[in-house]
């Protein structure tokens, strides 16, 4: 930094299991390393990372003390953080305070900070919050219609997630259109195994599809998205399901996997092309939900510069993009089928010439977004 030159990248997956995957790529010398091994915990994993980045053959630094700055993705910052922050004791205390709002994520995020503080004692630590970009949402959009005191006392409100990606895409859209971010309005669609949308007006997020938790909104790989809350009561009363069982049902066994048995959209598309009616219905439901959100966000953003597709599915599936946009011509949204096919996996537009709204595919890069945010905060 600040040249944004990527030295290496990697992933340690399935931490805590005997068949964890270590995947490391030296981007300077094009040397790769892959290994399946037992990774006991996050500290063990990060020690392995240090070994790789210091390695004489495939490493990119001489020792861990060369690392000056570490950026952490923190899933939940509650209402405390609307921007990245240096991780002081006070900030870490606030992150721990909102852990009940993200019990599956924040404890692991904090563990990552604790381990890197030990292994990289000379580095400054920066937290980049998934919820931060959505802190500009007005009260009429973030407040649920439940008793106000109950909501306020327990922090029940719309927080939104994938904010690091949505912020990055908003800035990328402004750059692509050669407009100031303060004058750029868009709908961003982050479509992967987890999915969310954001309505951005003049550079500020004014609404988003995920709510109090990442379960709300769009149909996802294994999450239900929007659901009548009375169904939860029905499951408890009629089927005698526990809260843990319902949580597992809605987060892990619903969405696409619940509709057709798999959460891999490539498989679902192949199944649908082969005549599988469940797969066809799953695709229809997935895209119909997105269409409804596009309509809703058009209503609140006013004149729109662009609708932007990003993340694994949004960037790479021309079929999903087409199904989401077909039939929206009456809203001034029309796509070019040939350009849509060519747009996958690249930075491109694919609207027809007379479309009132530009249609874009812009690859997201959350790692770069975190690096840029961390560098900016550290140099303020």
C-alpha positions as CSV (number, residue, x, y, z in Angstrom):
1,X,0.0,0.0,0.0
2,X,-0.9,2.6,-1.2
3,X,-0.1,1.1,-4.6
4,X,-2.6,-1.8,-3.9
5,X,0.0,-4.3,-5.1
6,X,-1.1,-7.8,-4.2
7,X,1.8,-9.8,-2.9
8,X,0.0,-13.0,-1.9
9,X,-3.4,-14.3,-0.9
10,X,-4.7,-17.4,0.7
11,X,-7.3,-19.3,2.7
12,X,-7.3,-21.6,5.6
13,X,-10.7,-23.4,5.5
14,X,-12.4,-25.9,7.9
15,X,-10.4,-24.7,10.9
16,X,-10.8,-27.2,13.8
17,X,-11.0,-30.2,11.5
18,X,-8.6,-32.9,10.5
19,X,-9.0,-32.2,6.8
20,X,-8.6,-28.5,6.8
21,X,-7.5,-26.9,3.5
22,X,-4.5,-24.5,3.3
23,X,-4.4,-22.7,0.0
24,X,-1.6,-20.1,-0.5
25,X,-0.7,-18.1,-3.7
26,X,2.5,-16.0,-4.1
27,X,1.2,-13.5,-6.7
28,X,4.7,-12.1,-7.5
29,X,6.4,-15.3,-8.4
30,X,3.3,-17.3,-9.3
31,X,4.2,-20.0,-6.8
32,X,1.3,-21.9,-5.1
33,X,1.0,-24.1,-2.1
34,X,-1.9,-26.4,-1.2
35,X,-2.2,-28.8,1.7
36,X,-4.8,-30.8,3.5
37,X,-3.9,-31.0,7.2
38,X,-5.3,-30.9,10.7
39,X,-5.7,-27.2,11.8
40,X,-6.5,-27.2,15.5
41,X,-7.6,-23.6,16.0
42,X,-7.2,-20.0,14.6
43,X,-3.9,-19.5,16.4
44,X,-2.5,-22.7,14.7
45,X,-3.9,-21.5,11.4
46,X,-2.2,-18.1,11.6
47,X,1.1,-19.6,12.7
48,X,0.9,-21.6,9.5
49,X,0.2,-18.4,7.5
50,X,3.3,-16.8,9.0
51,X,5.4,-19.8,8.0
52,X,4.1,-19.5,4.4
53,X,4.6,-15.8,4.0
54,X,8.1,-16.0,5.6
55,X,9.2,-19.1,3.6
56,X,12.4,-18.8,1.7
57,X,11.0,-20.4,-1.5
58,X,7.4,-19.1,-1.6
59,X,7.2,-16.3,1.0
60,X,7.0,-12.5,0.4
61,X,8.5,-11.1,3.6
62,X,11.5,-12.0,5.8
63,X,9.8,-12.0,9.1
64,X,6.4,-11.2,10.8
65,X,7.7,-7.9,12.1
66,X,7.5,-6.4,8.6
67,X,3.7,-6.5,8.9
68,X,2.6,-3.0,10.0
69,X,-1.1,-3.2,9.7
70,X,-3.8,-5.9,9.9
71,X,-7.3,-5.4,8.7
72,X,-10.1,-7.5,10.3
73,X,-13.5,-8.1,8.9
74,X,-15.8,-7.6,11.9
75,X,-19.4,-8.8,11.2
76,X,-21.3,-6.7,13.7
77,X,-20.6,-3.3,15.1
78,X,-24.1,-2.6,16.3
79,X,-24.9,1.1,16.2
80,X,-21.5,2.1,17.5
81,X,-19.5,2.1,14.3
82,X,-20.3,3.7,10.9
83,X,-16.6,3.6,9.8
84,X,-13.5,1.4,10.2
85,X,-11.7,1.9,13.5
86,X,-8.3,1.2,15.0
87,X,-8.9,-1.6,17.5
88,X,-8.3,-0.1,20.8
89,X,-9.4,-1.7,24.1
90,X,-12.5,0.5,24.1
91,X,-13.4,-0.5,20.5
92,X,-12.9,-4.2,21.3
93,X,-15.1,-3.8,24.4
94,X,-17.9,-2.5,22.2
95,X,-17.5,-5.4,19.7
96,X,-17.8,-7.8,22.6
97,X,-20.8,-5.9,23.9
98,X,-22.7,-6.5,20.7
99,X,-21.7,-10.2,20.4
100,X,-25.2,-11.4,21.4
101,X,-26.4,-9.8,18.1
102,X,-23.9,-12.0,16.1
103,X,-23.1,-15.0,18.3
104,X,-21.8,-17.1,15.4
105,X,-19.4,-14.5,14.0
106,X,-18.2,-11.9,16.5
107,X,-16.5,-14.3,18.9
108,X,-14.4,-15.7,16.0
109,X,-13.7,-12.1,14.8
110,X,-12.4,-11.2,18.3
111,X,-10.4,-14.4,18.5
112,X,-8.7,-13.4,15.2
113,X,-7.8,-10.1,16.8
114,X,-6.4,-11.7,19.9
115,X,-4.3,-14.1,18.0
116,X,-2.8,-11.5,15.6
117,X,-2.0,-9.2,18.5
118,X,0.1,-12.0,19.9
119,X,1.7,-13.1,16.6
120,X,2.2,-9.6,15.1
121,X,3.0,-7.5,18.2
122,X,4.3,-4.6,16.2
123,X,1.3,-4.3,13.8
124,X,-1.7,-2.0,14.3
125,X,-5.1,-3.6,14.1
126,X,-8.1,-2.1,12.2
127,X,-11.7,-3.4,12.3
128,X,-13.8,-3.0,9.2
129,X,-17.5,-3.6,10.1
130,X,-20.0,-5.4,7.9
131,X,-22.8,-3.3,9.4
132,X,-21.1,0.1,9.1
133,X,-22.2,1.1,5.6
134,X,-25.9,0.7,6.6
135,X,-25.7,3.0,9.6
136,X,-27.0,5.8,7.3
137,X,-30.3,4.1,6.9
138,X,-33.1,6.4,8.2
139,X,-35.2,5.4,11.2
140,X,-38.3,4.8,9.1
141,X,-36.4,2.1,7.3
142,X,-34.4,0.5,10.2
143,X,-37.1,0.4,12.9
144,X,-39.5,-2.6,13.2
145,X,-43.1,-2.0,14.1
146,X,-42.8,-3.6,17.6
147,X,-43.0,-1.8,21.0
148,X,-40.4,0.9,20.8
149,X,-39.0,0.5,24.4
150,X,-38.6,-3.3,23.8
151,X,-36.7,-2.7,20.5
152,X,-34.5,0.1,22.0
153,X,-33.7,-1.9,25.2
154,X,-32.6,-4.9,23.3
155,X,-31.0,-3.4,20.1
156,X,-33.7,-4.9,17.8
157,X,-33.5,-3.0,14.5
158,X,-32.3,-3.4,10.9
159,X,-28.5,-3.6,10.9
160,X,-27.8,-5.0,7.4
161,X,-24.7,-6.9,6.4
162,X,-22.3,-7.3,3.4
163,X,-21.7,-3.6,4.0
164,X,-18.0,-3.8,3.0
165,X,-19.0,-5.2,-0.4
166,X,-21.9,-2.7,-0.9
167,X,-19.7,0.3,0.0
168,X,-17.0,-1.0,-2.4
169,X,-19.5,-1.5,-5.2
170,X,-21.0,2.0,-4.7
171,X,-17.6,3.6,-5.1
172,X,-16.7,1.3,-8.0
173,X,-20.0,2.3,-9.7
174,X,-19.3,6.0,-9.3
175,X,-15.8,5.5,-10.7
176,X,-17.2,3.4,-13.6
177,X,-19.8,6.1,-14.4
178,X,-17.2,8.9,-13.9
179,X,-19.5,10.6,-11.3
180,X,-18.8,11.9,-7.8
181,X,-20.0,9.3,-5.3
182,X,-22.2,12.0,-3.6
183,X,-24.2,12.2,-6.9
184,X,-24.4,8.4,-7.6
185,X,-27.6,6.4,-6.9
186,X,-27.7,2.7,-7.4
187,X,-29.2,-0.7,-6.4
188,X,-26.4,-3.1,-5.6
189,X,-27.0,-6.9,-5.6
190,X,-24.5,-9.0,-3.7
191,X,-25.4,-12.5,-4.8
192,X,-23.4,-15.4,-3.5
193,X,-24.3,-18.2,-1.1
194,X,-25.5,-15.4,1.1
195,X,-27.4,-12.6,-0.7
196,X,-28.3,-9.1,0.0
197,X,-29.3,-5.9,-1.8
198,X,-28.7,-2.2,-0.9
199,X,-30.5,0.9,-2.1
200,X,-27.9,3.7,-2.3
201,X,-29.0,7.3,-2.9
202,X,-26.4,10.0,-3.5
203,X,-23.7,7.7,-2.1
204,X,-25.5,6.8,1.1
205,X,-27.2,3.6,1.9
206,X,-30.9,4.2,2.6
207,X,-32.2,0.6,2.8
208,X,-30.9,-3.0,2.7
209,X,-32.5,-6.4,2.5
210,X,-30.8,-8.1,5.4
211,X,-32.2,-6.9,8.8
212,X,-31.6,-7.7,12.4
213,X,-29.7,-10.8,11.2
214,X,-28.3,-12.1,7.9
215,X,-31.4,-14.4,7.7
216,X,-33.7,-11.6,6.4
217,X,-34.4,-10.6,2.8
218,X,-33.5,-12.5,-0.3
219,X,-33.7,-16.3,-0.8
220,X,-30.1,-17.6,-0.2
221,X,-28.2,-20.8,-0.5
222,X,-29.5,-22.3,2.8
223,X,-31.3,-19.3,4.4
224,X,-35.0,-18.7,3.9
225,X,-34.9,-14.9,3.6
226,X,-38.3,-13.1,4.2
227,X,-40.8,-15.3,6.1
228,X,-44.0,-14.7,7.9
229,X,-43.0,-14.6,11.6
230,X,-46.1,-16.5,12.5
231,X,-44.5,-19.6,10.9
232,X,-42.0,-19.7,13.7
233,X,-44.8,-19.7,16.3
234,X,-46.6,-22.4,14.3
235,X,-43.4,-24.6,14.2
236,X,-43.1,-24.2,18.0
237,X,-46.8,-24.9,18.8
238,X,-47.7,-27.4,16.1
239,X,-44.5,-29.3,15.6
240,X,-43.0,-28.7,19.1
241,X,-39.7,-27.5,17.5
242,X,-37.2,-25.8,19.8
243,X,-35.7,-22.4,19.0
244,X,-32.4,-24.1,18.2
245,X,-34.1,-26.5,15.7
246,X,-36.0,-23.6,14.1
247,X,-32.8,-21.6,13.8
248,X,-31.1,-24.5,12.2
249,X,-34.1,-25.0,9.8
250,X,-34.2,-21.4,8.6
251,X,-30.4,-20.8,8.4
252,X,-29.1,-24.2,7.3
253,X,-31.9,-26.2,5.7
254,X,-34.0,-23.6,3.8
255,X,-33.4,-21.4,0.8
256,X,-32.3,-23.1,-2.3
257,X,-31.2,-26.3,-0.5
258,X,-34.6,-26.6,1.0
259,X,-36.4,-26.1,-2.3
260,X,-34.4,-28.5,-4.4
261,X,-31.7,-30.2,-2.4
262,X,-28.6,-28.2,-3.3
263,X,-27.4,-24.7,-2.7
264,X,-25.0,-24.7,-5.7
265,X,-26.6,-22.6,-8.4
266,X,-24.5,-24.2,-11.1
267,X,-26.0,-27.5,-10.2
268,X,-29.5,-26.1,-9.9
269,X,-29.3,-24.5,-13.4
270,X,-28.1,-27.8,-14.8
271,X,-30.9,-29.7,-13.0
272,X,-33.5,-27.1,-14.3
273,X,-32.2,-27.5,-17.9
274,X,-32.6,-31.2,-17.5
275,X,-36.3,-30.7,-16.6
276,X,-36.2,-30.9,-12.8
277,X,-39.3,-29.0,-11.7
278,X,-38.1,-28.4,-8.2
279,X,-34.9,-26.8,-9.6
280,X,-37.0,-24.7,-12.0
281,X,-39.2,-23.5,-9.2
282,X,-36.2,-22.7,-7.0
283,X,-34.7,-20.5,-9.7
284,X,-38.1,-18.7,-10.2
285,X,-38.5,-18.1,-6.5
286,X,-34.9,-16.9,-6.1
287,X,-35.2,-14.4,-9.0
288,X,-38.8,-13.3,-8.2
289,X,-37.7,-12.2,-4.7
290,X,-34.9,-10.1,-6.2
291,X,-37.3,-8.5,-8.7
292,X,-39.6,-7.5,-5.9
293,X,-36.8,-5.8,-4.1
294,X,-35.7,-4.0,-7.3
295,X,-39.2,-2.6,-7.6
296,X,-39.3,-1.6,-3.9
297,X,-35.9,0.1,-4.1
298,X,-36.7,2.0,-7.3
299,X,-39.7,3.4,-5.4
300,X,-37.5,4.9,-2.6
301,X,-34.3,5.9,-4.4
302,X,-35.8,8.1,-7.1
303,X,-33.9,8.5,-10.3
304,X,-31.3,5.7,-10.6
305,X,-27.9,5.6,-12.2
306,X,-27.4,1.8,-12.2
307,X,-28.4,-1.6,-11.0
308,X,-25.2,-3.5,-10.2
309,X,-24.6,-7.2,-9.9
310,X,-21.7,-8.5,-7.9
311,X,-20.3,-11.5,-5.9
312,X,-20.0,-15.1,-7.1
313,X,-23.4,-15.5,-8.6
314,X,-24.0,-11.9,-9.6
315,X,-20.7,-11.6,-11.4
316,X,-20.8,-15.0,-13.1
317,X,-24.3,-16.1,-13.9
318,X,-25.8,-14.4,-17.0
319,X,-28.9,-16.6,-16.6
320,X,-29.6,-15.3,-13.1
321,X,-29.1,-11.7,-14.2
322,X,-31.5,-12.2,-17.1
323,X,-34.2,-13.8,-15.0
324,X,-33.9,-11.0,-12.5
325,X,-34.3,-8.3,-15.1
326,X,-36.8,-9.9,-17.6
327,X,-40.2,-8.1,-17.5
328,X,-38.9,-4.9,-16.0
329,X,-39.0,-3.0,-19.3
330,X,-42.0,-0.9,-18.0
331,X,-39.6,0.4,-15.3
332,X,-37.1,1.6,-18.0
333,X,-34.9,-1.4,-17.4
334,X,-33.8,-3.3,-20.5
335,X,-30.8,-5.5,-21.0
336,X,-28.9,-6.6,-24.1
337,X,-28.8,-10.4,-24.1
338,X,-25.5,-10.7,-26.0
339,X,-23.8,-8.1,-23.8
340,X,-25.1,-9.9,-20.7
341,X,-23.4,-13.1,-21.8
342,X,-20.1,-11.3,-22.4
343,X,-20.3,-9.4,-19.0
344,X,-19.7,-12.5,-16.8
345,X,-16.5,-12.4,-14.8
346,X,-15.5,-8.9,-15.9
347,X,-16.3,-5.2,-15.3
348,X,-18.9,-4.3,-17.9
349,X,-22.3,-2.8,-18.7
350,X,-25.1,-4.7,-20.5
351,X,-28.1,-2.4,-20.9
352,X,-29.7,-1.7,-24.3
353,X,-29.0,1.8,-25.7
354,X,-32.4,3.3,-24.7
355,X,-32.5,1.8,-21.2
356,X,-33.1,4.5,-18.6
357,X,-31.0,2.6,-16.0
358,X,-27.5,1.3,-16.6
359,X,-26.9,-2.4,-15.9
360,X,-23.5,-3.3,-14.6
361,X,-21.4,-6.2,-13.6
362,X,-18.7,-5.1,-11.2
363,X,-16.5,-7.7,-9.3
364,X,-16.4,-7.1,-5.6
365,X,-13.1,-7.3,-3.7
366,X,-13.7,-7.3,0.1
367,X,-10.1,-8.0,0.8
368,X,-9.0,-4.9,-1.1
369,X,-11.8,-2.9,0.5
370,X,-10.6,-3.9,3.9
371,X,-6.9,-3.1,3.0
372,X,-7.8,0.3,1.7
373,X,-10.0,1.1,4.7
374,X,-7.3,0.0,7.1
375,X,-4.6,2.0,5.3
376,X,-6.8,5.1,5.3
377,X,-7.7,4.8,9.0
378,X,-4.0,4.2,10.0
379,X,-2.9,7.3,8.1
380,X,-5.6,9.7,9.3
